[in-house]
Amino acid sequence: MAIVTVGIDLAKNVFALHGVNETGHVDLRRPSVARAKLHGLVASLPPCTVAMEACTGAHHWARLFAQSGHTVKLMAPKLVAPYRMSGKRGKNDAADAAAICEAVQRPSMRFVPIKSAEQQSRLMVHRARQGYITARTATINRIRGLLAEFGIVLPQKAEVVRREAAHHLDELPGFGKTVIEDLLAEVRHLDERVKQYDVHVRAMARDCTAAQQLMQLMGIGEATATALVAMVGNAREFDSGRQFAAWLGLVPGQYSTGGKMRLGRITKAGDAYVRSLLVMGARAVLNAAPSKNDSLSRWAVKLALRRGYWKADPVSHSRLEQVDSKIPPPRDDPKR
């Protein structure tokens, strides 16, 4: 019988393959395949289902194997883990490939959409930009830490650190002035890099129709819209907005048993970068809501008051209560 399912354990240089036929009999077991020979080996197989874990290089291999006529399936590693041991002891590449081959045949398995080369190139812009921002924050904190050794304590605000560190240069002895000057120059270099990548993000948003549609929503800017398009691709993969929220890790973890519901904190199982962009956008919507009178802003004000979002600031809380009392009910309100 012909091979119908192949599981591949991906690596950098050596790969493991496990293939079964229609009856589940193992017809292919290759625990060690060199990287240069992998594509040729898979291309020589009859059209079948090729399964892999979604990890580094998985989307590249998926595109190559799809060109050879195979149906490629990617799965999250955590969904494959339950099939990895299967009551047996030990873990190796061959056992991982067998587990992948077993997991892909489950009818309830969820799969990761394959990203195109264009999607991955757009994601590279976001990853590089975020890396520069992280490096800039680290450099600014390094300046604050070094100046604190000489009794110069600066606040966390980046603009204040840039300005005050330059003003205190003459107070530093010996090589201290040289070090702080070099770090300030590194901060300026990183600022230029971030600005360059902001231009790239704006260009991506301008050229993408889906990103422009997302930017019509409150709290969605150029960075968030382009990151969502590059990360998600086809949003029709999700049945509903709730499923999308679960994919982002914005739903609570459930630990229910015996008919008793136990909900924990949000799972944070999705991409942390996209989730952070959405959280920052939501904060911007909440902060701007009191000055607006549309239905979403009215709902946001009432939700923030009910959840105690401004409880730490009594002045803002009192002002928002006054705003809430003056907000007219929505037009679709039956009590209006």
N, C-alpha and C positions, 0 to 999 in steps of 0.2 A: 504493500500500500504506500501511497505517496505521503510525504510529510505535510501536515496541515497546520501545525503550530510549532514555532521555534521561539525559545526564550534565550536572550543574550544578556549575559552579565558584563556590563561595560567597564572598561578600565582605561588606562593611558596607553599601555603597550601590549598587554596580553588579555585576551577575551575568552569567555567560556560560552559554549553553545549547547543547547539541549532541545532536541526536536522529537515530536511524537506524531503518530499517524492517527487515523480516525478512531481506531480502537483504544488509543492511549498507550500503545506499545512504543518504546523508545527506539527510534530508527536513526537518531543522530545524537552522539555524545562526544563533544570535542572540548575537553577541559582547558586546552591551551592553544589559542589561535593568535598568531602574530597580527599586529595592527595592519601591516601591509597586505595581508592575505584575507582579512575579514570581508571586505567588499566583494572580492571575487568569489569567495565561498558562498556568501548569501545570494549573490546574483546567479550562481549556478543552480540553486534550488528551484523547484517548480513554484509558481505563485502560491503563497501561503500567508498565514498571519504571523508577523514578526513582533514580538513583545520585548520591551525594554523598560528599565526604570528611568524616570525623568531626572537626569542628572547632567553633569557637565558633558557636552558633546552629544547628548541624546538627540537633540533636534537636528543636528547635522547628519547623524547616521540615519535618522528617520527619513530625511529628504532623499538621501542616496538610495536607501532600500525601496522607497516608494517609486523611484524612477525605474527600478528593476521589475515592477509589477506586483510587489508585495503589499499587503495591507498591514500597516504599521500601527501599533498601539503602544502608547506611553502611559505608565502608571506611577503614582507617587510611591516612593520607597516604603513609607509607613503602611501602605495598603498591601504591600507584598510581604512584609515581615511575618504576618501570621502563618504564611505558607512555607516559610523558610526552613523551619526545623521539622515540622510534621512528625513530631514524636521521636525524631532521630537525634543522635548526639553529633556535635561537630558542625563547623561552618567553614565552607570553602567556596571557591568560585563556581565549581560544578554544581554544588548544592544550591547556590544562589540562582544559577541559570534554570535549574529544575523548578525552583519555587516560582520564578517569573513565568515559566511555561504553564505551571499549574494555576497561578493567580489569574492570568489573562482569560482562562476558560470559564471563570465564574460569571454567571449571568448578572449578578449584582455589582460587578466591578465597575468603578468609575475611572475614566481615562483623562489624560492631560492632552489638550489640543496641541497639535504640532505647529510650532511657530515657523514662519517663513524667514528667509534670510533678511528681508527688509525689516520685519518686526524686530529681529535680534539686533540689527544695526541701529535701530532707533532706541532700543533699550540700552545699548552701549553708551549712547549720549547721556542718558539719565544716570547710569552707573558711574561714568567718569565725572559728571557734574557733582554728584553727591560725594564722590571721593575727594574732590577738591574742596568742597564745603567742610567735610570732616577734617581734612588736613589743616584748613584755615582755622577752624575752631581749636584744634589741638595746639597750633602755633601760638594763637592768642593766649590760651591758658598757660602755655609755657612761659610767655613773657610775663604774665601776672605772677607766676610762681617764682621766677628768678628775681623780679623786682621786689617781691615781698621779703626776700632775704636781706635787702638793704633798707627795710622799713618803708618801702613805697607800696602801699596797699591800694589796688585799683579795683573798681567794681567790675562786674561781669559783662557789662555792655561793651560790644566790640568797638564802637566808635569812640567811646571814652578811653579805652585802652590804647587805641592808635594815637589819639591826641596827647594824652597824658604821658605815655611812654616816651614820646618824642620830646616833650618838655623837660623830662627828668634825665635826659641823656648826659648832660654836663655834670650831674651829681654822682655819676657812677665812676668808680675807680678802675684803673688798669684796663684789663680786657673786657670788663663788664660793659663798657660803652660799645665796644666792637660787636659783642655778642648781640646786644639788643638792637643795634643798627641792622645787623644781618637778619635778625628775626623779623624786624619791621619790613625790610625789603622783601623777605619771603612772603609776608602777608600781602603786600602790594602785588606781588607776582600772582599769588593765588586769587586775589580780587580780579585781576585781569582775565585769568583763566575762567572764572565763574561767569564773568560778563560775556566772554566769547561763547560759552556754552548756553547762556541765556539766549543769545542770538540764534543758535542752532535750534533751540526749543521753539522759539517763535516761528522760525522758518518751517519746522515740522507741523506746527499747529496751523499755519497758513495754507499748507499744501494738502491737509487732510480734512476731508469733508466730515468724517465721523467726529474728529476732535472739535471742529467748529460747532457741531450740533451739541456736543457735551458742554461746551463753554457757554451755552445759553442757559444752563442751570446755575442757580445761585451757589457760590462756593467752589465752582469748578473753573480753574484758570488754565493757562497754557500748559504748565508743567503737569498738572493732574490729568488733563484731557489727553495729552500725548502719551503719558505713562499708561493710562488705562487702555488706550487703543493698542499700544505695543504689547502690553502684558496679556490682555484678554483676547484681542483679535476679534473673533466673531462672538458677539454677546449672545447670540441665539443658542449657544451651548448651555445657557442657564435657563431653566424653566420659569423662574420668577426672580424678583428682586431679593426675596428672602434667601433663595439659593445662592445668589451672588454675595450677599452679606455673610453667609456661612463660609463661602470660599475665601472671603477676606479674613475670616476669623473674628467677626464681630458679633457672633452669637454666643450665649453662655454654654459652658460645658454642662452636660447632664449626667447625674449620678443617681438615677432613680431605680428603686427596687421595691417589690412588694406593694405596688400601687401608690407609693409615696413619692412625690415629685421633689427632687433635689437639684437645683440649678446653681452652678458655680459662677466663676468669673468668665469673661469672654475668652475664647480659646486662643486667639492670636495665632491661628494656624496658617493664615495667608501670608502674602508678601508684606513685610514690615514697611517697605518704602512707600508702596501705594497706600497702605493703611494710614501712614503718617500724613501723607498729602491730603487725604480725605478728612482726617481729624482736624488739620489746620484750616481746611476750607470750612468745616462745620463751625469752628470757633469764630471765623470771620463772619459767617452768617448770623451767629448768635450776637456778636458784638454790634452788628449793624442793624439788627432787628428792631430795637426800640425806636429808631428814627424812620421806620417804614410802616406802611399801612396795608400791604398786600396780605393775602390769606396765609402765605407761608410764614411771613414775619410775625403775624399775630399768633399763629400756632407756636412758633419758636419762643416767643416771649412767655406764653403761658406754660410751655414745657419747661423752660429754664427756671421760672418761678416755682413750679411744682417740684422740680428736682433739686432746688437749692443751688443752682449754678452760681449765683451772685451772693450767696449767703455770707461769704467772707468779707464782702464790702457792703456795710449797712447803707451807705449813701446811695450806691447804685441800686441796691435792692429796693429801697424806698422809692427812688425815682421810677424804677420799672413797675412797681405796683401802681403808681399814679398813671403811668402810661397805659398799663393794662386796663385800668378802670375807665379810661377814655376811649379805648379801642372799640369801634362798633362791631357788632356780630357780623359774620360772613353773610354774603348775599344768599347763600344756599341754606342758611340757618332757618329751620321751620318756625323758631320763636320770633323771627324778625317781623 
